[in-house]
């Protein structure tokens, strides 16, 4: 019930080319910035590495992306943000960015999130599941804080603000993932979502 999209038959799929035409974009790479909701798992995975919380991370990136014009940007709200409706948020800033910058758009709320698997070239997240899920679909990701997968060394965490800036300024030049990385991400998701639920005395509670 907290996720509007769940079970909603009215939401539509969209192709990459259709979205590009809709936004009147040139065919640059598309980076999807996945927003966290502001009170979600700020310290769930231990101490933060780069940002003290989800709010300061979002604030930092929203100030940075207008300077990066070599890609097109989609800002994707967290699916439960409407439910928590944090009093302190970035709605006005995002609206202003979308109005002023042709290459920055808010993901339409009438589209299925699964469309992004056809659209995204890079997924950008603080520590969300997109950082491991999108690489499982051969889509690059960048993440910057401790997560459930940051210790696996499959997709390397970006460990400093200097490195974040460097990566984002050159985000259109990111190398493709190797088949080994993709398969490791897929294996991790199967283990995390399925096998870990099996009753086994060798796996701690």
C-alpha positions in Angstrom: 0.0 0.0 0.0 3.0 2.3 0.5 4.0 1.9 -3.1 1.5 3.5 -5.5 2.8 1.6 -8.4 2.2 -1.9 -6.9 -0.6 -3.6 -8.7 -1.6 -0.4 -10.6 -2.9 -1.5 -14.1 -3.1 2.0 -15.4 0.6 2.6 -15.4 2.3 2.4 -18.8 5.5 1.0 -20.3 7.6 3.3 -22.5 10.5 2.7 -24.8 13.7 4.6 -24.8 13.1 6.2 -28.2 9.6 7.2 -27.3 10.8 8.9 -24.1 13.6 10.7 -26.0 11.0 12.0 -28.5 8.6 13.0 -25.7 11.3 15.0 -23.9 12.7 16.3 -27.2 16.2 15.1 -26.2 19.2 14.5 -28.4 20.5 10.9 -28.2 22.9 11.3 -25.3 23.3 8.7 -22.6 20.6 8.8 -20.0 21.5 8.8 -16.3 18.7 8.0 -13.7 19.2 9.6 -10.3 17.3 7.4 -7.9 16.1 9.5 -4.9 16.0 7.9 -1.4 13.2 8.9 0.8 14.7 11.1 3.5 14.1 8.9 6.6 14.9 5.6 4.9 17.9 3.5 6.1 20.2 6.5 6.7 22.5 4.3 8.9 21.2 0.9 8.2 24.5 -0.3 6.7 26.8 1.2 9.2 28.6 4.6 9.2 28.2 6.8 6.2 31.2 7.3 3.9 30.5 10.5 2.0 27.3 12.1 3.3 25.8 12.4 6.7 22.3 11.5 5.5 20.0 11.0 2.5 19.1 14.7 2.5 22.6 16.1 2.2 23.4 13.5 -0.5 20.4 14.6 -2.6 21.2 18.3 -2.0 24.8 17.8 -3.2 23.8 15.9 -6.4 21.0 18.3 -7.3 23.5 21.2 -7.2 26.0 19.2 -9.3 23.9 17.8 -12.2 23.0 21.1 -13.8 26.8 21.5 -14.5 26.9 18.1 -16.4 25.5 18.5 -19.9 27.1 15.6 -21.6 24.2 13.3 -20.6 20.4 13.5 -20.2 19.1 13.2 -16.6 16.0 11.6 -15.2 15.2 12.2 -11.5 13.3 9.3 -10.1 11.4 9.9 -6.8 11.4 7.1 -4.3 8.2 5.0 -4.6 7.3 5.6 -0.9 8.2 9.3 -0.7 4.5 10.3 -1.1 3.6 8.1 1.9 6.2 9.6 4.3 5.9 13.1 2.7 8.9 14.6 4.5 8.5 18.2 5.5 12.0 19.1 4.4 12.4 18.0 0.8 13.7 19.1 -2.6 10.4 19.4 -4.6 10.8 23.1 -5.4 14.5 22.6 -6.3 13.7 19.7 -8.7 10.8 21.7 -10.3 13.2 24.6 -10.8 15.8 22.3 -12.4 13.3 20.7 -14.7 12.1 24.1 -15.8 15.5 25.6 -16.5 17.4 22.7 -17.9 16.3 20.9 -21.0 18.4 17.8 -20.3 16.9 17.2 -16.8 13.4 15.7 -16.4 11.3 14.2 -13.6 10.3 10.6 -14.3 6.5 10.8 -15.1 4.4 9.2 -12.4 2.1 7.5 -15.0 4.9 5.3 -16.2 6.1 1.9 -14.8 9.5 2.0 -13.1 10.3 -1.2 -15.1 10.5 1.1 -18.2 13.8 2.4 -16.8 15.4 -0.9 -17.5 15.0 -0.1 -21.2 15.9 3.6 -20.8 18.8 4.0 -18.3 22.4 3.9 -19.3 23.6 4.6 -15.8 21.9 4.3 -12.4 23.0 6.8 -9.7 22.1 6.1 -6.1 23.5 6.8 -2.6 23.2 3.2 -1.3 19.9 1.9 -2.7 19.2 -1.4 -4.3 19.4 0.1 -7.8 23.2 0.1 -7.3 23.2 -3.7 -7.6 20.0 -4.4 -9.4 20.7 -2.4 -12.6 24.1 -3.9 -13.2 22.3 -7.3 -13.1 20.6 -6.0 -16.3 23.9 -4.8 -17.8 23.3 -1.2 -16.8 26.1 0.7 -15.1 25.7 2.1 -11.6 27.4 4.5 -9.3 26.9 4.4 -5.5 28.6 6.3 -2.8 27.8 4.9 0.6 27.8 1.7 2.6 25.1 -0.7 1.4 24.1 -4.4 1.6 26.5 -5.0 -1.4 29.3 -2.5 -0.9 31.7 -5.0 0.6 31.4 -7.4 -2.3 33.8 -5.6 -4.6 31.6 -6.3 -7.7 30.6 -2.7 -8.3 33.2 -0.5 -6.5 31.9 2.1 -4.2 32.8 5.7 -5.0 34.7 6.7 -1.8 35.2 10.5 -1.9 33.4 13.6 -3.2 36.4 14.3 -5.4 35.8 10.9 -7.1 32.1 11.5 -7.3 32.7 14.8 -9.3 35.3 13.1 -11.5 33.0 10.2 -12.3 30.0 12.3 -13.0 31.9 14.8 -15.2 33.0 11.8 -17.3 29.8 9.7 -16.9 29.3 9.6 -20.7 32.5 7.7 -21.0 31.8 4.9 -18.5 33.0 1.5 -19.7 30.5 -1.3 -20.2 30.2 -3.9 -17.4 31.9 -7.2 -18.0 29.9 -10.4 -18.2 31.6 -11.5 -15.0 30.3 -8.4 -13.1 26.8 -8.9 -14.5 26.7 -12.6 -13.5 28.0 -11.8 -10.0 25.3 -9.2 -9.5 22.7 -11.7 -10.6 24.1 -14.3 -8.3 24.1 -11.9 -5.3 20.4 -11.0 -5.9 19.4 -14.6 -6.1 21.2 -15.4 -2.9 19.9 -12.3 -1.1 16.2 -12.6 -2.3 15.7 -16.4 -2.5 18.4 -18.7 -1.0 18.9 -16.7 2.2 15.2 -17.4 3.1 15.9 -21.2 3.0 16.0 -22.9 6.4 19.6 -23.9 6.9 21.5 -24.4 10.2 24.6 -23.0 8.5 23.0 -19.6 7.9 22.7 -17.4 11.1 19.4 -15.8 11.8 
